[in-house]
Amino acid sequence: MSWNHRILVTEDNNGDIYFQIHEVFYNGDGTPNGYTMNPITIGSDDIKGLTWTVNKIKECLKKPILWGDNKFPQEYLKT
């Protein structure tokens, strides 16, 4: 199983949307199959670790946004 950081969007009962970064997990064929309940936090015991995390966050900004909740793993397409 592999994982990476991805932006997930959720929609509340009022139709408002909210974007957060989560760790997303993938099947062997590369299909997203789950994600962390809580969005990521940034922390490390050294600057090298923080740099790695920040770089991975930058990478996720270039990938399609995924829906969270019951629409996961559909891509979010702004209408």
N, C-alpha and C positions, 0 to 999 in steps of 0.2 A: 504494500500500500504506500502510496506517495501522498504528499501534501504540498500546499503552497499558500501564500496569502492571497486573498481575493476580496474585492469589494462586494458586499451583499446589501441589497436594498429590501426594506420591509415597509409595509403599508399599515397604518393604524385604522381604526374604525371610522375616522373622519376622512379617509382618503389621502392623508398626508404621508409622504414617504420620507425615509430616513436611511442614510448610508453609513455603513460601518465596515471595518476591515476585520475579517475572520480568517482562521486557518481552515482550509477546505481540503477534504480527503478524497482520494480517487481510487476507483477500481483499477485492476491491471490493464484494462483497455483505455484508460484515461478519462473515463466518465466520472464526474463528481458524484460521490455517494454519501456525503455527510459534511458537517462543519461544526466547529466549536460553538457551544451554547452562548458564550460571552465573546465579545470582540477582543482583539489582542490588546495587550499592554506592552509598553516598550521598557525593557530593563535588562541589565546585564551586569556581570561582575567586572567587566572591563570595556574600554572604548571599542576594541575590535569587535566584540559581540554586538554592541549598539550599532556600529557601522554596518555590520552584516544585516541586522534587522531593518535598518533604514533603507538599505539598498533593495531588500526584498519587497518592502512597501512600495518603493518607487516602481519596481517591476509590475506590481499588481495594478498600478494606475494605468498601465498600458493594455490591460486585458479586458475583455468584455465583463460587464457587471452582471452578477447573478442575483436572482430573486432568492430571498430567504423564505422561511416558513413553509406554507403548503405549496408554494410555486417553485420551490427548489427542485432541480437545478436549472430551471429555465433562465435564459438570458433576459435581462431587463432592456427593453427597447423603449427609449423615450419617444412619446407620441406627440 
